Amino acid sequence: MRRKKDIIAAWLFLAPAIIVFLALVAYPILFSGYASLTKWKFTDGVNGMKWTGFQNYQNLVKDINFKAAVQNTFIYTLVSVPISILLALIFSYLLNNKVLGAKVLRTFYFIPYVANAVAIAALFFSWFRADGMINSLLGLFGVPAAKWLTDSVLCKIPVIFMLIWTILGYLIIIYMGALQNVPADLYEAAEIDGASKLQQFGHITVPLVSQTTFYLLVVRMIDVFKVFTSVNILSMGSALKANSSIVLEVYNTAFGRTYNFGKACAESWVLVFIILIFTAVQFVGEKKWVHY
């Protein structure tokens, strides 16, 4: 009898969380999966959903805008993630040593991460516009002004810079926590053996924080695959094919063009599968370079 009461009490405590999960997580996921197999214009209501099978997915293969968005998202991810992680590891290694004003520098590095994303994007927009700070600085060296925000080749650069700048402080803090667990006697022994600082960094620091690197690589890659705010603000809501992203394309399909929720759901599920594949590949490959 006592056990039965404990079970009932446990379910009562779990009920609010389970209800929220089913209503706000599980149901939307399942419904979006079903909607991706239909032709559904949101303004027609639920009754306007027409079953089309995998037609939306087949159309995405031929969709120039979506393919461009996928390509751009891959570029953002494969460029910004490795650079940001490498810079964070280097800066955290330097700050972990006796550096003048290290505590102040840590604070300054972390500010962009906690700042409002829209405000930061607006700041980068002002920097990279035709009459902005970047062109003014380049002009001092005789470099002609560039159209950073509208040129089909250059428009990805401001987005990549913003992705790196906003996350760098967070990555540094995480790495500094990992570096606290690296035994100091390993560095002392390496120094006695004549190892340089660069050799100590490559043969001691990098392997012993590889678990942290793996975690940050997985989390950051997932995060960049979902990039939206930086692209949307830097393009002022009218992203070109040259700098759009998958999530921005989903948004435009669902709300900005034809209210085609069926196609937008299909695009979302393609993003889910891409993230799953990349994450699975990283978990398979981590056995070769992560040290436990």
N, C-alpha and C positions, 0 to 999 in steps of 0.2 A: 504493500500500500504506500509505504514511504517512497519507494523507488518510483512508483507511478506519479506521485505528486511532484517529485523532482523533475521528471520528464516533462510534465505539463508546464511546470514553472519555467523550465528551460525554453520550451517552445514559445511561451508567452513573451519572454525576454527577447527571443530571436525574431518574433513576428514582425515588429516594425521595420527592422533591417531587411528582412526577406521581402516584405511588401514593397518597400522602396526599390529594392534590386529588381524584382519582377516587373514593376510598373515603369521604372525609369531606365533600366538597363536591358534586361532580357527581352521584354516585349518590343521595344524599339529596334533592337538588333534583328529579331525574327521578322518583324513587320517590314523593315528595310530590305531584308533578303527577299521577301515575297514581292515587294514593290519593284525591285530591280528586274523582275520577270514580267512586268506589266507595262502597258503604255498608260501613263497616268499624268494628266495635267492637273496640278493642285487645285486650280480654280474650279474644276468640275466636281470636286468632292470625292469621297471614297467610292461613291456609286459610279464614278467615271473611269474606274480602273478596268483595263481590258488586258486579259492574259495574252502575252506574246512570246512566252518562253525565253530563250536566250537571245532574242532579237536585239535587245539593247546592247548586249555584250558584243554581238557581231557588228553592230553599227559603230561601236567604239574603235574597232580595229581600223575602220575607214575614216574616223573622225580626225581631221588634221589638227584642230584645236586641242583635243585631248592628248594626242600623241606628242604635240609640242609641250604641253604641260607636264607630261611624264618625263620627257627628256630634260626639261629645265629642272624639275625636282631632283632628278638623278644628279645633275651637275651641282646643284646647291648642296646636296648631301655629300657627294664624294669629294667635294672641294672643301667645304666649310668644316665638316666634322674632323677629318685628320689634322687640319691646320689648327683648329681651336684646341684640340686635345694636346697636340705637341707644344703649342705655346703655353698652355696651362701647366704642363709638366715642367717646362723650363722655368717659368716664373715662380712656381711653387717651390722648386728646388732652390732657387736663389733666395726667395723670401724665408725659407726654412733655416737659412744660415743667418749669421749676424749681419743684418743689413740696416743701415741707418734709416729710421722712420718706417720700419717694416709693418708695424701695426696700422699706421696711417695709410700706407699703400694698400694693405689688405682691404681696408674700408673702401677706398676709392675704386678698387677693382670690382668690389661687390655691388656698388651702387647701380650700375646699369642693369643688373639682374633683377633687382627689386623695383626698379623704376617702371612707370607705365609704358607698355609696349607702343601704344599709339603716339605718346609724346616723343619717344626715342625715334620712331619712324619719321615723325614730322621734323625732328632735328636733322636726321640724315637727309631728308628731302631738301632742307634748306642748305645743307652742306654741298650736295651734289647737283643742285640745279645750275643752269647756265651761268648765272651771276653769283654763284655760291662761293664758299670758302675754298673748296678744293681747286676750282679753276683759278681763283685769285692767287693761291699759293703756287700753282703750276705756272701761272703767268709771270711770276718773278724770275723763273728760269727760262723764259722764252717759249714755253710750251703753249700752243694754241688751245683755246677753250674747247672742251669736249662736251657732247650732249650725253651725259651719263645716264639720264633717266629715259631718254627716248631713242637712242641709238640701239639698233637690234643686236649689236655685238657687245657694247659696253653696259647695257642696262642690267646685266646680271651682277656686275661688280658691286654696286651699292648694296644689293640684297645680301651678297656673301659677306661683305664687310660688317653689315649690321648683325647677321647671324653669329659671326665670330665675336664681335664686340659685346653683345648683350649677354652671352653665356660664359665668357671667359672668367669672370669673377667667381661664379658658382663652381666651375671646374677647378679653379685654383684652391678654393676652400676645401673641396673634397680631396684633392691631391695632398694638401698640407696635412689633413687628418691621416691619410695613408702613410705619409713620410714619417709621422711621429712613431709609427710602429716598426720602422726599419732600425735594427740595432746599430748603435753608434760605433760599437767595436769593430764592425765590418769595415767601416770607412777608415778607422784607425789602423787596422791590419793591412788594408790595401795601401794606405799611405806609407806605412813602414816598408812594404814591398816595392815602393817606388811608383805606384800607380798615380797617374795624373788625375785632376778633377774630372776631365772629360771621360777618362777610362772608368773612374768610379761611378760616374753617372750612367754610362752605358752598360756596365757589367754588374752593378749593385742596385742602383736606384730603379732603373727601368724594369728588370726582372721581378724585383720584390714588390713593385706596385702594379704588376700586370693584372692582378685581379680587379683592382680599381679601374684600370684602363679598359678592361673588358666590359665592366659595368657601365662606365661612361660612354663607351663606344655604342653599346646596344641602346641605351636610353636616349643618347643624343641623336642617333640615326633615326630612331622612331620619331623624335620630336621634329627634326628638320623635314622629314617626309610629310609632316602635317603643316608646314609653313603656310601662313596666310596673311597675318597682319602686315609684315614687312613688305610683301609684294603688293598688297592692296593699297597701302598708304603711299609707298614710293611711286606707284603708278597712278595715284589719285583716282583709284576705282576703275581705271580703264586700261588694265594690263594688256600689253602687247603679247602676241604669241611667243615672242623672244624671251619674256621674263615671267610668264604666268606659272602657276603651280597647280598641282592636282586639286588641292582643297579649294583654291580660288576658282578653278574650273567647275568644281562641284557646286559652289555657291552661285556662280553665274548661270549655270544650267538650271538650278532649282529656283532662283529668285530674280536673276537679272535679264533673262531672255524670254523664254517660253514657259516658265514654270513647269518644266518637264521633270517632275519628281521621280518618275520611273528611271529615266536615264541617269539622273543625279545619284540615285541609289546604286545603280550599276557601277558608276564611277567610284563611288565610295567603297564598294566591295572590291574593286580592282586594287585600290589603295591598300585595303586590309590584306589582300593576298600578297602584294608586293612586300609589305612590312613583315608578314609571316615568313616569306621566303628568305629575306635578308637576315632576319633574326635566327632562323634555323641554320643558315649557312654559318653565321658567327658562332653559334653554339657547337657546331660540328668542328669548326676550325680552331676553337679556343684550346683544344687539347694539345695543339702543337706549339703554342706560345705562352699560355697562361701557366704560371707556377703557383702551386698550392703548397 
